[in-house]
């Protein structure tokens, strides 16, 4: 399987924490409780002094690596993937700014997947032992961590439903609409965005062949549901895309 990225592990660059304090981060509402006080922010910032940058293709962590921290994505995109015994790589998720990755290792202290940067990215490293201790002192933080874990469970269930009961057109429509909602929540256009992942990676995630992904995108374009220009996507008719899923406008995906 060929990939366009260099998957050699590179040494991440550490950024001075004063440049990206949690209290001044425009993504804090996604990875931190909304009702945090100034004093609570100050306590948390003692844990988030490690900020690192990763080049496209760098590994954040590998399957089998020991668990030490969770990672909040500040900028960029990541994908997570697992390696099957026969050598096939299966994409298990795409993560964007404001999302936390590394939760897969909490139960076993071992990461069960690889996390790879899809573009130049920056993360905030959250040492888990200190984070767990602080969450016991701050019930608001503990509840928020539980919400994040619950959200991951719900997302996994959604993927199982996606792969188990949907046709190719429905899978791709659900994928694009989910990206649309996530971009919109971050203040970006819900209808015009750039795909950071390849069509092959989309197919791996959705359980579709590369040819099926390309053919379905072309079909959507012919039906004027969207416009495709390489990796740039413009959703022209979101109500009709939602209708493919039996959904109404503003339905969560």
N, C-alpha and C positions, 0 to 999 in steps of 0.2 A: 504494500500500500504506500503510495507516494504522497507526501505532504509538501506544501509550499513553504514551510517554516523550518528553521533550524532548531531541532529539539535537543541540542546540547545544553546541559545545565550551565548557566552563567551565574557568576557571583552578583547578587543584587546590590544595588547602591543604596546606602542608608541616607535619609534626608533629615536635616535638623528638625526636631519636633516642634520648635517654636514657629515654624512656617505653616504648620497644618494642625493647630490645636483643635480638639474636638469641639470646643465651644464656638469656634469661628468657622467650622466646616459647614458648607451649604448642603451636605448630605446627612447631617446628624439626625434628621427626623426619620431616616430609613433604618439606621442601625442603632439608635439610642432612644430611650423613652422620651416622649414628647414633653413630659412634665418634670424633667430633671431640673433641679435647682442649680444655682451657680456653685454652691459648695459641693454638690454631687459631681458636677462636671470637673471640678478641680481634683476630686479624689480619683475619678476615672483617668484623668490625663496623666496621673503618675504611672499608669499601666501602658499608655499608648505612645510612649516616647519613641518606639521603633517604627519608622516609616521607611519602606523600601520601594525601589522602582525595579521593574522587570521589563526586559526587551521582549518583543514578539517572539514566541517560540520557547521562552524560558520556562522551566518548571518552577512552580511555587512549592510543590511537594510531590513526592512520588508514592505510588502504592507500596506499602510495606514499610514506609518510614515511620519512625516513632512520633507520637503525638505530643506536641508541646504548646501549641497556640491555635487560636482562631484568627481569621484574617478578614478584615473589612476592606472591601474594594473602594478606593477613593477615586481613581480614574482608570479607564481602560475596560477590557473584557477578558474573561477567562472561560475556558471550558474544562469540564471534568470528564474523565474517561476511565474505563476499566479494560483490562486486557484479558481476553478469553484464553483458555488453555490451548486452543488451536492457533493462537497468535492474532486473532481478529481483535481490533480495538472498537469498543462500543462507547459512544459519547453518551454521558448520563445527564449533562446539563450545561447551560450557558449562563454565566454570571456577569452582572453589570454593576456599575457604581452604586454604592449604598447597600449591597448585599454582602452577607458574611459566608465564607466558605471554610471548610475544615471540620464541619460538624460530623462527618462520617466516622471520625476516629474517637469520638467521645467514649463510646461503650467498650472499645477494645484497646485503646491507647495506640492503635496502629491505623495508619491511613489505608483505606481500601480502594482508593482510586488515585489517579494522577490529576493534578491541576496545572494547566498550561495557559500562559498568556497568549491571547489571540491578537493583541496589539500592545504597544508600549503601555505599561500600566503602573499604577502605584497602589500600595496596600498599607494599611495600618495593622501591625502585628499586636495581637492581644494574648499575652501569656495566660494559659488557661488556669493554672493553679491560682495565680493572683486574682484573675477575673472571678473564679468561683468563690474565693474568700471574700472579695469585695461585694459580690452579689448577696452573700449572707448578711452583710452589714447594711445593704441597700435593697430592701424588698422591691422597690420599683425596678431596679436593674434585674433582679431575679425573675420577676414576672415577665419582663421584656425578653429575656433569654428563653424562657419557656414558650413565649409566643413565636419566636424565631424558629425553635425546634418544631413546634406544631405546624408552622407554615411549610416547613420542609416535608413533613409527613403528608400534608394535604397535596403538595406539589407532586410527590412521588405517586400518590393515589391517582392524581390527574394524568400522569404519564402512563400508568398502567391502563387506565380507561382509554386513553388516546391510542395506545398500541393494540389494545385488545378488541376494540369495537368500531373503529372508524376506518372509512375508505381513505385512499391517498389524498383526495381533494380536501376532505374534512381535516385530516392531520395537518396538512400544510396551512390551511386557513386558520386553524386553531393556533398554530405556531406563530404565524405572522400577526394575528390579532393579540396574542399574548405579549409579543414584543412591543406592539403598538401601545398597549396599556402601560407597560413598564416604562417606556420612553416618556409617555405623557405624564406619568406620575413624577418624573424628574424634570419637568418643564420643557421637554423637547417636543418636536412635532409628532403627533400620533399617526400621521399619514405619510410622512416622508422621512426615511431613515436609511442608513447604510448597514448592510449585513456584515458583521465582523467575521463570520464563519463561512467556510466554503460550502458549496452544495453537497459535497460528499459528506461533510460533517453534519449538515442538516439531515441528510438521509440516514446516517448512522443513528442520530438521536431519535428520528421518527420511525425507524424500522423500515425505511424505503431505500430502494436502489437509487444510485446517482441519476440514472436515466429517467426514473420515475419523477424525481424532484424536478429535473429540468423540463420534462414534458408537462408536468402539472403547472409549473410557472408559465410556460408558453400558453397553455390552455387558459389560465386566468387572464393573461394579457389579451388573448384573442377575444375573450368575453368582456373586456374592458373593466375587469375587477381591479386591475393594477397595471402599473408600468414597471418594466424591469430594464435597468441599464447596468449591466455587469453586476456589481454588488449593491447598487442603489435601487431602493424600492419606493414606489409611490402608490399607496392604497387609494384607488379611485372611487370605490363603492363599498365602504365598510358594512352598511346594512345588508347588502347581498352576501358578503362574506360571512357575516353573522348568521344569515338565514341558512347557509349551508350547514350550520351547526345547530339549527333550531333555536337560536338565541335572539334576543332583542337587543337594541342599542343600549350601551352602558352595562351590559351583563358582564360580571367578572369572569376571567378565564384563567 
